[in-house]
Amino acid sequence: MSVNDAVVLVLLVSGLGFYAAGSLGLLRFPDTASRLHALTKADNVGLGLVALAAALYWGSAAVAVKIALVWLFAVIAAGTTSQLLARKARKDEDPDRR
């Protein structure tokens, strides 16, 4: 096993750990805002680590740029979606906020 393979493996395991932590936070936290925060932050970091592992594994600059763009769009989409879900949940919890 080369050093590159070891780094890729560590990044993948770390990314999967962040995914697991985000999923656990989604299941265990008490309110919507906490759940969304845990899921969004942990999944973005997990995706970043997995994307970095994939970029290192394939070793091409073109592939790395494409993976970075996918990660960037996922971060933007996750932030926007979590804001929309939090606003909807807040309106549903308090009927006077319409």
N, CA and C atoms as an extended XYZ file, in Angstrom:
294
Properties=species:S:1:pos:R:3:atomname:S:1:resname:S:1:resid:I:1 pbc="F F F"
N         0.852       -1.175        0.000 N   MET     1
C         0.000        0.000        0.000 CA  MET     1
C         0.896        1.236        0.000 C   MET     1
N         0.636        2.115       -0.947 N   SER     2
C         1.445        3.324       -1.055 CA  SER     2
C         0.940        4.385       -0.082 C   SER     2
N         1.707        5.447        0.045 N   VAL     3
C         1.325        6.558        0.918 CA  VAL     3
C         0.049        7.211        0.406 C   VAL     3
N        -0.061        7.350       -0.909 N   ASN     4
C        -1.263        7.951       -1.499 CA  ASN     4
C        -2.505        7.120       -1.155 C   ASN     4
N        -2.401        5.804       -1.243 N   ASP     5
C        -3.526        4.941       -0.906 CA  ASP     5
C        -3.899        5.066        0.568 C   ASP     5
N        -2.907        5.185        1.429 N   ALA     6
C        -3.170        5.337        2.858 CA  ALA     6
C        -3.873        6.660        3.150 C   ALA     6
N        -3.454        7.733        2.499 N   VAL     7
C        -4.092        9.032        2.692 CA  VAL     7
C        -5.532        8.990        2.190 C   VAL     7
N        -5.739        8.376        1.038 N   VAL     8
C        -7.095        8.245        0.490 CA  VAL     8
C        -7.978        7.458        1.465 C   VAL     8
N        -7.453        6.382        2.020 N   LEU     9
C        -8.216        5.567        2.959 CA  LEU     9
C        -8.567        6.358        4.221 C   LEU     9
N        -7.616        7.102        4.750 N   VAL    10
C        -7.873        7.919        5.947 CA  VAL    10
C        -8.935        8.981        5.648 C   VAL    10
N        -8.850        9.627        4.493 N   LEU    11
C        -9.846       10.634        4.125 CA  LEU    11
C       -11.234       10.023        3.967 C   LEU    11
N       -11.308        8.857        3.348 N   LEU    12
C       -12.606        8.190        3.178 CA  LEU    12
C       -13.220        7.794        4.517 C   LEU    12
N       -12.415        7.223        5.403 N   VAL    13
C       -12.924        6.824        6.710 CA  VAL    13
C       -13.349        8.051        7.517 C   VAL    13
N       -12.578        9.125        7.425 N   SER    14
C       -12.945       10.358        8.124 CA  SER    14
C       -14.245       10.932        7.567 C   SER    14
N       -14.380       10.943        6.264 N   GLY    15
C       -15.604       11.433        5.639 CA  GLY    15
C       -16.815       10.620        6.046 C   GLY    15
N       -16.666        9.308        6.068 N   LEU    16
C       -17.767        8.452        6.495 CA  LEU    16
C       -18.096        8.672        7.968 C   LEU    16
N       -17.083        8.974        8.771 N   GLY    17
C       -17.332        9.303       10.177 CA  GLY    17
C       -18.170       10.562       10.320 C   GLY    17
N       -17.882       11.571        9.515 N   PHE    18
C       -18.685       12.792        9.553 CA  PHE    18
C       -20.112       12.526        9.083 C   PHE    18
N       -20.270       11.703        8.059 N   TYR    19
C       -21.616       11.330        7.611 CA  TYR    19
C       -22.384       10.634        8.740 C   TYR    19
N       -21.720        9.727        9.430 N   ALA    20
C       -22.368        9.010       10.532 CA  ALA    20
C       -22.747        9.968       11.659 C   ALA    20
N       -21.862       10.905       11.983 N   ALA    21
C       -22.160       11.877       13.039 CA  ALA    21
C       -23.342       12.763       12.654 C   ALA    21
N       -23.412       13.180       11.407 N   GLY    22
C       -24.538       13.984       10.952 CA  GLY    22
C       -25.844       13.223       11.004 C   GLY    22
N       -25.803       11.969       10.620 N   SER    23
C       -27.013       11.138       10.670 CA  SER    23
C       -27.451       10.898       12.111 C   SER    23
N       -26.495       10.688       12.993 N   LEU    24
C       -26.809       10.515       14.407 CA  LEU    24
C       -27.409       11.798       14.984 C   LEU    24
N       -26.863       12.944       14.598 N   GLY    25
C       -27.417       14.220       15.045 CA  GLY    25
C       -28.830       14.435       14.542 C   GLY    25
N       -29.088       14.008       13.330 N   LEU    26
C       -30.440       14.112       12.777 CA  LEU    26
C       -31.429       13.296       13.594 C   LEU    26
N       -31.003       12.147       14.052 N   LEU    27
C       -31.891       11.279       14.809 CA  LEU    27
C       -32.005       11.659       16.287 C   LEU    27
N       -30.954       12.247       16.855 N   ARG    28
C       -30.916       12.438       18.297 CA  ARG    28
C       -31.232       13.844       18.785 C   ARG    28
N       -30.995       14.879       17.989 N   PHE    29
C       -31.195       16.234       18.487 CA  PHE    29
C       -32.670       16.553       18.629 C   PHE    29
N       -33.020       17.433       19.578 N   PRO    30
C       -34.430       17.622       19.929 CA  PRO    30
C       -35.247       18.510       18.989 C   PRO    30
N       -34.646       19.526       18.404 N   ASP    31
C       -35.449       20.447       17.603 CA  ASP    31
C       -34.940       20.506       16.160 C   ASP    31
N       -35.755       21.123       15.324 N   THR    32
C       -35.470       21.152       13.886 CA  THR    32
C       -34.175       21.888       13.570 C   THR    32
N       -33.953       23.032       14.219 N   ALA    33
C       -32.751       23.814       13.920 CA  ALA    33
C       -31.477       23.039       14.261 C   ALA    33
N       -31.466       22.370       15.396 N   SER    34
C       -30.293       21.567       15.778 CA  SER    34
C       -30.066       20.415       14.814 C   SER    34
N       -31.143       19.774       14.414 N   ARG    35
C       -31.027       18.659       13.483 CA  ARG    35
C       -30.475       19.114       12.135 C   ARG    35
N       -31.004       20.208       11.628 N   LEU    36
C       -30.532       20.717       10.340 CA  LEU    36
C       -29.082       21.159       10.410 C   LEU    36
N       -28.703       21.792       11.518 N   HIS    37
C       -27.324       22.254       11.670 CA  HIS    37
C       -26.363       21.069       11.675 C   HIS    37
N       -26.697       20.059       12.473 N   ALA    38
C       -25.820       18.887       12.546 CA  ALA    38
C       -25.709       18.193       11.193 C   ALA    38
N       -26.824       18.027       10.545 N   LEU    39
C       -26.823       17.315        9.272 CA  LEU    39
C       -26.088       18.101        8.190 C   LEU    39
N       -26.368       19.397        8.088 N   THR    40
C       -25.763       20.206        7.034 CA  THR    40
C       -24.256       20.325        7.217 C   THR    40
N       -23.825       20.670        8.406 N   LYS    41
C       -22.384       20.865        8.636 CA  LYS    41
C       -21.614       19.558        8.479 C   LYS    41
N       -22.091       18.506        9.114 N   ALA    42
C       -21.359       17.242        9.063 CA  ALA    42
C       -21.340       16.658        7.654 C   ALA    42
N       -22.452       16.756        6.953 N   ASP    43
C       -22.482       16.211        5.592 CA  ASP    43
C       -21.605       17.010        4.634 C   ASP    43
N       -21.532       18.309        4.816 N   ASN    44
C       -20.660       19.109        3.956 CA  ASN    44
C       -19.190       18.773        4.185 C   ASN    44
N       -18.802       18.613        5.441 N   VAL    45
C       -17.414       18.235        5.726 CA  VAL    45
C       -17.145       16.812        5.236 C   VAL    45
N       -18.103       15.909        5.464 N   GLY    46
C       -17.935       14.530        4.995 CA  GLY    46
C       -17.798       14.457        3.489 C   GLY    46
N       -18.644       15.204        2.780 N   LEU    47
C       -18.549       15.227        1.326 CA  LEU    47
C       -17.221       15.833        0.875 C   LEU    47
N       -16.762       16.856        1.562 N   GLY    48
C       -15.468       17.462        1.216 CA  GLY    48
C       -14.321       16.473        1.372 C   GLY    48
N       -14.345       15.698        2.453 N   LEU    49
C       -13.280       14.714        2.663 CA  LEU    49
C       -13.344       13.583        1.635 C   LEU    49
N       -14.538       13.123        1.329 N   VAL    50
C       -14.685       12.068        0.317 CA  VAL    50
C       -14.284       12.603       -1.058 C   VAL    50
N       -14.655       13.839       -1.350 N   ALA    51
C       -14.274       14.443       -2.633 CA  ALA    51
C       -12.763       14.607       -2.734 C   ALA    51
N       -12.139       15.017       -1.636 N   LEU    52
C       -10.678       15.143       -1.640 CA  LEU    52
C       -10.020       13.780       -1.840 C   LEU    52
N       -10.567       12.753       -1.213 N   ALA    53
C       -10.035       11.402       -1.399 CA  ALA    53
C       -10.169       10.961       -2.850 C   ALA    53
N       -11.317       11.252       -3.468 N   ALA    54
C       -11.514       10.877       -4.873 CA  ALA    54
C       -10.551       11.639       -5.784 C   ALA    54
N       -10.358       12.915       -5.497 N   ALA    55
C        -9.434       13.708       -6.322 CA  ALA    55
C        -8.003       13.185       -6.205 C   ALA    55
N        -7.604       12.808       -5.000 N   LEU    56
C        -6.259       12.252       -4.823 CA  LEU    56
C        -6.138       10.876       -5.478 C   LEU    56
N        -7.186       10.096       -5.407 N   TYR    57
C        -7.142        8.752       -5.976 CA  TYR    57
C        -6.965        8.794       -7.485 C   TYR    57
N        -7.747        9.657       -8.153 N   TRP    58
C        -7.644        9.717       -9.612 CA  TRP    58
C        -6.466       10.554      -10.074 C   TRP    58
N        -6.016       11.500       -9.291 N   GLY    59
C        -4.786       12.210       -9.559 CA  GLY    59
C        -4.779       13.128      -10.765 C   GLY    59
N        -5.927       13.463      -11.296 N   SER    60
C        -6.008       14.335      -12.461 CA  SER    60
C        -6.522       15.707      -12.028 C   SER    60
N        -5.926       16.748      -12.566 N   ALA    61
C        -6.359       18.109      -12.232 CA  ALA    61
C        -7.769       18.378      -12.749 C   ALA    61
N        -8.088       17.861      -13.912 N   ALA    62
C        -9.432       18.066      -14.475 CA  ALA    62
C       -10.494       17.390      -13.614 C   ALA    62
N       -10.206       16.186      -13.146 N   VAL    63
C       -11.145       15.483      -12.275 CA  VAL    63
C       -11.273       16.217      -10.947 C   VAL    63
N       -10.169       16.716      -10.422 N   ALA    64
C       -10.192       17.440       -9.152 CA  ALA    64
C       -11.045       18.703       -9.249 C   ALA    64
N       -10.960       19.413      -10.354 N   VAL    65
C       -11.770       20.625      -10.543 CA  VAL    65
C       -13.248       20.265      -10.625 C   VAL    65
N       -13.572       19.210      -11.341 N   LYS    66
C       -14.978       18.786      -11.448 CA  LYS    66
C       -15.527       18.370      -10.083 C   LYS    66
N       -14.748       17.636       -9.331 N   ILE    67
C       -15.177       17.213       -7.997 CA  ILE    67
C       -15.340       18.425       -7.079 C   ILE    67
N       -14.435       19.388       -7.184 N   ALA    68
C       -14.545       20.602       -6.365 CA  ALA    68
C       -15.806       21.389       -6.713 C   ALA    68
N       -16.160       21.435       -7.974 N   LEU    69
C       -17.393       22.126       -8.370 CA  LEU    69
C       -18.631       21.410       -7.843 C   LEU    69
N       -18.627       20.095       -7.893 N   VAL    70
C       -19.752       19.330       -7.342 CA  VAL    70
C       -19.878       19.607       -5.850 C   VAL    70
N       -18.758       19.606       -5.136 N   TRP    71
C       -18.771       19.879       -3.698 CA  TRP    71
C       -19.285       21.290       -3.424 C   TRP    71
N       -18.837       22.261       -4.205 N   LEU    72
C       -19.277       23.646       -4.021 CA  LEU    72
C       -20.781       23.773       -4.229 C   LEU    72
N       -21.301       23.179       -5.281 N   PHE    73
C       -22.740       23.236       -5.521 CA  PHE    73
C       -23.521       22.523       -4.424 C   PHE    73
N       -22.992       21.428       -3.903 N   ALA    74
C       -23.661       20.712       -2.812 CA  ALA    74
C       -23.690       21.553       -1.542 C   ALA    74
N       -22.619       22.274       -1.258 N   VAL    75
C       -22.579       23.156       -0.084 CA  VAL    75
C       -23.611       24.267       -0.220 C   VAL    75
N       -23.691       24.862       -1.378 N   ILE    76
C       -24.669       25.938       -1.610 CA  ILE    76
C       -26.090       25.394       -1.503 C   ILE    76
N       -26.337       24.250       -2.112 N   ALA    77
C       -27.679       23.663       -2.083 CA  ALA    77
C       -28.076       23.252       -0.663 C   ALA    77
N       -27.150       22.705        0.095 N   ALA    78
C       -27.456       22.278        1.461 CA  ALA    78
C       -27.788       23.474        2.344 C   ALA    78
N       -27.020       24.543        2.217 N   GLY    79
C       -27.302       25.744        3.006 CA  GLY    79
C       -28.642       26.359        2.669 C   GLY    79
N       -28.934       26.450        1.402 N   THR    80
C       -30.208       27.025        0.964 CA  THR    80
C       -31.382       26.151        1.394 C   THR    80
N       -31.254       24.859        1.207 N   THR    81
C       -32.332       23.942        1.569 CA  THR    81
C       -32.579       23.942        3.067 C   THR    81
N       -31.517       23.953        3.867 N   SER    82
C       -31.714       23.943        5.314 CA  SER    82
C       -32.370       25.229        5.799 C   SER    82
N       -32.046       26.362        5.177 N   GLN    83
C       -32.707       27.618        5.541 CA  GLN    83
C       -34.198       27.557        5.224 C   GLN    83
N       -34.551       27.044        4.062 N   LEU    84
C       -35.958       26.935        3.685 CA  LEU    84
C       -36.717       25.981        4.604 C   LEU    84
N       -36.103       24.856        4.938 N   LEU    85
C       -36.749       23.906        5.835 CA  LEU    85
C       -36.915       24.488        7.240 C   LEU    85
N       -35.915       25.206        7.722 N   ALA    86
C       -36.002       25.811        9.054 CA  ALA    86
C       -37.091       26.874        9.104 C   ALA    86
N       -37.213       27.678        8.079 N   ARG    87
C       -38.275       28.689        8.044 CA  ARG    87
C       -39.650       28.037        8.019 C   ARG    87
N       -39.798       26.995        7.234 N   LYS    88
C       -41.078       26.292        7.163 CA  LYS    88
C       -41.415       25.658        8.508 C   LYS    88
N       -40.450       25.042        9.151 N   ALA    89
C       -40.685       24.413       10.450 CA  ALA    89
C       -41.042       25.463       11.500 C   ALA    89
N       -40.391       26.601       11.433 N   ARG    90
C       -40.680       27.668       12.404 CA  ARG    90
C       -42.098       28.202       12.215 C   ARG    90
N       -42.520       28.354       10.982 N   LYS    91
C       -43.892       28.799       10.728 CA  LYS    91
C       -44.908       27.759       11.191 C   LYS    91
N       -44.601       26.492       11.003 N   ASP    92
C       -45.515       25.435       11.425 CA  ASP    92
C       -45.610       25.330       12.949 C   ASP    92
N       -44.506       25.626       13.649 N   GLU    93
C       -44.514       25.541       15.106 CA  GLU    93
C       -45.237       26.714       15.747 C   GLU    93
N       -45.209       27.883       15.131 N   ASP    94
C       -45.829       29.079       15.700 CA  ASP    94
C       -46.852       29.622       14.690 C   ASP    94
N       -48.137       29.353       14.910 N   PRO    95
C       -49.148       29.764       13.921 CA  PRO    95
C       -49.298       31.284       13.793 C   PRO    95
N       -48.804       32.078       14.736 N   ASP    96
C       -48.892       33.534       14.644 CA  ASP    96
C       -47.856       34.132       13.695 C   ASP    96
N       -46.900       33.354       13.229 N   ARG    97
C       -45.820       33.855       12.361 CA  ARG    97
C       -46.145       33.640       10.892 C   ARG    97
N       -47.273       33.981       10.434 N   ARG    98
C       -47.627       33.774        9.032 CA  ARG    98
C       -47.602       35.033        8.301 C   ARG    98
